[in-house]
Amino acid sequence: MSLRICILETDILRPELVDQYQGYGQMFQRLFSQQPVAAEFTVYNVMEGHYPSDDEQFDAYLVTGSKADSFGTDPWIQTLKTYLLDRYQRGDKLLGVCFGHQLLALLLGGKTERATQGWGVGTHRYKLAAKAPWMSPVMEELTLLISHQDQVTQLPENATVIASSDFCPFAAYHINDQVLCFQGHPEFIHDYSRALLEIRQQHLGEQIYSQGVASLAHEHHGTTVAEWMMRFVAHKPQAEATQG
């Protein structure tokens, strides 16, 4: 039976990117179609005020990336925080990427802010700091495409770091069997990252831009992270499995 995933889309792509890439919801659906765990997805753009109806049931809720700051005060962000806290308190599984990763950390007692390290762009490599049964296939290190100037600087008390680097110490974390988040973008492809770099070239400065473009020569593990996410959603903790 397929997992049912609700994608809470927290951005609208720049006009020059919409024709080719549609939106983050579509990008995630394309990504998840490449991994082996059966799943179906429904996308709601929460920036535009769209949410599932109360009678819809999902196995997990995924919060996408966004140009917005997770610590921003926009009304739609406040509405989303209220919605996610309610879902968390109900025991629903939550997934976060970039903005979603930061927002969930902030919401659950951590800290997110503009990073003193500056922009992270291109392909980035992380050390894996923890292992879990749903982290299959097993990896020795993780490489993802990134585009962020904010970071989680303090994790919620009950969070476990999964991946880290000197540049981004809290690059991925999970909270027990309920929350799983990544700073990097598994849904990105090299062409999309390159397009973002071109758009932001002047803002980034020549050095960061050039390093970012050069780093796109490396592959990334987006499909592996997608599989981890779906295995995380499907995973039943041992105690529950024994009771069942």
C-alpha atoms as one frame of an Amber mdcrd trajectory, in Angstrom:
protein
   0.000   0.000   0.000   1.365   3.429  -0.944   2.351   5.955   1.677   0.312
   9.158   1.507   2.460  12.287   1.815   1.217  15.869   2.124   3.669  18.377
   0.614   3.324  21.816   2.190   4.840  24.068  -0.482   6.299  27.246   1.039
   7.382  29.174  -2.041   6.440  30.215  -5.559   9.309  29.875  -8.018  10.769
  32.889  -9.793   8.926  33.602 -13.068  11.918  32.650 -15.212  12.065  29.174
 -13.588   8.366  28.251 -13.474   7.989  26.890 -17.035  10.792  24.375 -16.622
  10.489  23.429 -12.931   6.841  24.321 -11.979   7.390  24.394  -8.208   9.001
  22.619  -5.284   6.014  20.303  -4.922   6.513  19.058  -8.488  10.276  18.777
  -7.949   9.712  16.588  -4.892   7.226  14.399  -6.747   9.766  13.841  -9.539
  12.442  13.017  -6.956  10.310  10.578  -4.962   9.248   8.749  -8.129  12.890
   7.577  -8.411  13.011   5.748  -5.062  11.660   2.246  -4.350   9.112   2.868
  -1.553   5.613   3.308  -3.014   4.175   6.733  -2.175   1.648   9.231  -3.497
   1.699  12.959  -2.932  -0.694  15.876  -2.664   0.695  19.431  -2.829  -0.738
  22.426  -0.949   0.808  25.873  -1.365   0.608  27.320   2.142   1.883  30.722
   0.981  -1.426  30.974  -0.868  -3.336  29.703   2.181  -4.010  26.158   0.903
  -4.112  23.323   3.454  -5.621  19.821   3.559  -9.180  19.500   4.802  -9.605
  18.074   8.314 -10.865  14.733   7.049  -7.807  14.025   4.842  -5.362  11.481
   6.257  -1.630  11.469   5.499   1.298   9.352   6.690   3.571  12.414   6.834
   3.762  16.150   6.101   6.753  17.569   4.209   7.665  21.269   4.470   9.639
  22.513   1.438  12.311  25.153   0.982  11.495  28.836   0.529  13.035  32.239
  -0.217  11.439  33.367   3.070  13.229  33.287   6.424  12.016  30.637   8.859
  12.217  33.288  11.607  10.175  35.736   9.503   6.947  37.297  10.771   4.836
  36.937   7.622   1.249  35.930   8.504   1.459  32.772   6.358   4.542  31.635
   8.314   2.727  32.131  11.626  -0.255  30.144  10.295   2.061  27.356   9.149
   3.806  27.228  12.545   0.450  26.842  14.313  -0.566  24.108  11.869   2.711
  22.179  12.243   2.708  22.398  16.035  -0.796  20.929  16.036   0.319  18.103
  13.733   3.365  17.444  15.944   1.228  17.301  19.072  -1.070  14.821  17.337
   1.944  12.564  16.734   2.088  12.998  12.944   5.384  12.464  11.136   6.989
  15.661   9.837   9.691  16.118   7.183  11.556  19.358   6.510  13.958  20.582
   3.831  15.947  23.861   4.027  13.272  26.371   5.177  11.265  23.410   6.526
  14.336  22.047   8.346  14.884  25.442   9.970  11.213  26.140  10.749  10.673
  22.807  12.506  13.854  23.254  14.566  12.677  26.731  15.594   9.148  25.558
  16.327  10.289  22.667  18.533  12.679  24.624  20.752  15.818  25.167  18.675
  17.283  28.337  17.148  17.577  29.482  13.529  19.296  32.642  12.306  21.263
  34.270   9.504  24.514  32.305   9.349  27.763  34.125  10.086  29.373  31.723
   7.565  27.453  33.443   4.762  25.833  31.777   1.755  26.105  28.058   1.155
  25.672  27.172  -2.535  26.422  24.375  -4.971  27.321  20.858  -3.871  28.229
  20.289  -0.236  29.636  17.223   1.540  28.647  16.159   5.061  29.908  13.619
   7.560  27.236  11.269   8.848  27.055  11.549  12.620  24.429   8.898  13.394
  22.860   5.770  11.909  19.270   4.599  12.054  17.388   1.576  10.657  15.666
   3.689   7.983  19.000   5.053   6.660  19.149   2.497   3.854  21.094   2.330
   1.619  23.941   2.866   4.087  26.271   5.751   3.205  29.685   6.704   4.557
  29.143  10.395   3.808  26.419  12.521   2.274  26.557  15.036  -0.579  23.652
  17.373  -1.355  22.932  20.480  -3.401  22.429  23.527  -1.180  21.289  27.136
  -1.387  20.907  28.894   1.966  22.093  31.838   4.022  20.245  30.832   7.226
  21.112  27.904   9.460  19.903  26.017  12.517  22.325  27.159  15.235  20.747
  25.258  18.116  18.780  22.020  17.889  15.679  21.161  19.901  16.655  19.312
  23.090  15.511  15.882  21.925  17.007  16.091  18.411  19.802  13.833  17.125
  22.276  15.141  14.523  22.496  12.926  11.435  24.817  14.937   9.171  27.241
  17.794   9.760  30.117  19.776   8.298  32.340  22.580   9.542  30.235  24.989
   7.484  26.896  23.589   8.663  27.121  21.675  11.985  23.395  20.793  12.114
  22.855  19.826   8.465  20.350  17.056   9.213  18.596  15.819  12.327  15.792
  13.618  13.500  13.582  13.742  16.572  12.857  10.157  17.571  10.639   8.537
  14.932   8.558  11.648  14.299  10.634  14.420  12.684  13.328  14.184   9.968
  14.940  17.272   8.425  17.718  18.182   5.975  19.313  21.562   5.280  20.342
  20.436   1.793  17.946  20.061  -1.139  17.487  16.437  -2.262  14.923  17.644
  -4.822  17.367  19.980  -6.613  19.078  18.937  -9.833  22.330  20.452 -11.113
  20.612  22.573 -13.779  18.298  24.162 -11.210  21.220  24.916  -8.870  23.113
  26.448 -11.791  20.118  28.629 -12.675  19.873  29.882  -9.071  23.583  30.690
  -9.065  23.214  32.682 -12.287  20.275  34.644 -10.865  22.152  35.423  -7.636
  25.619  35.938  -9.119  25.911  39.645  -8.279  24.435  39.168  -4.823  26.750
  36.254  -3.986  29.951  37.856  -5.221  32.406  36.355  -7.692  34.257  34.041
  -5.296  31.192  32.267  -3.848  29.553  32.146  -7.277  32.634  30.616  -8.954
  33.143  28.057  -6.170  29.469  27.122  -6.351  29.546  26.610 -10.124  32.758
  24.536  -9.888  31.230  22.331  -7.173  28.412  21.293  -9.538  30.889  18.919
 -11.192  30.183  16.562  -8.263  27.219  14.212  -8.002  24.792  14.366  -5.079
  22.741  11.866  -3.062  19.269  13.363  -3.453  17.617  10.062  -4.396  19.229
   8.355  -1.392  17.829  11.021   0.955  14.410  10.609  -0.709  14.549   6.884
   0.048  15.608   7.570   3.657  12.648   9.916   4.028  10.128   7.374   2.773
  11.685   4.578   4.866  11.494   6.921   7.874   7.786   7.479   7.241   7.165
   3.744   6.778   9.300   2.760   9.800   7.482   1.428  12.852   9.435   1.646
  16.118  10.189  -1.788  17.600   7.945  -1.304  20.639   4.967  -0.443  18.460
   5.697  -3.286  16.059   5.812  -5.778  18.969   2.506  -4.519  20.371   0.910
  -4.762  16.931
